[in-house]
Amino acid sequence: MKELERARWRCRRGLLELDIVLQRFMDEHYARLDETELRQFETLLNLPDNDLWEMIALRKEAEDGSLQPVLRLLQTI
């Protein structure tokens, strides 16, 4: 449970749009992520807000192609 709480806390960002997408992602997808996807999500959360939002909004491509599975889930929110 601590990991879930920690992830929820890390989803609180400076951009309202990003907060909304990340919270919905947590509600809809987080519990079903496997270990690889959890690492991908952590990597995405380490990005600056603007970079992460640009990737979610399809304005920028992720430099690391391995992030695509979780990024696609975020883009469906």
GIFEN-V350363 format. One line per field, one symbol per residue. phi: phi as a letter, one per 30 degrees, with the letter a starting at -180 (. if undefined). A space follows every 50 residues. Layout:
phi=???
//
This chain:
phi=.ddddddeddddcdceededddddeedcbedcddeddddddddddddded dddddddicbcddcdddeedddddddd
//
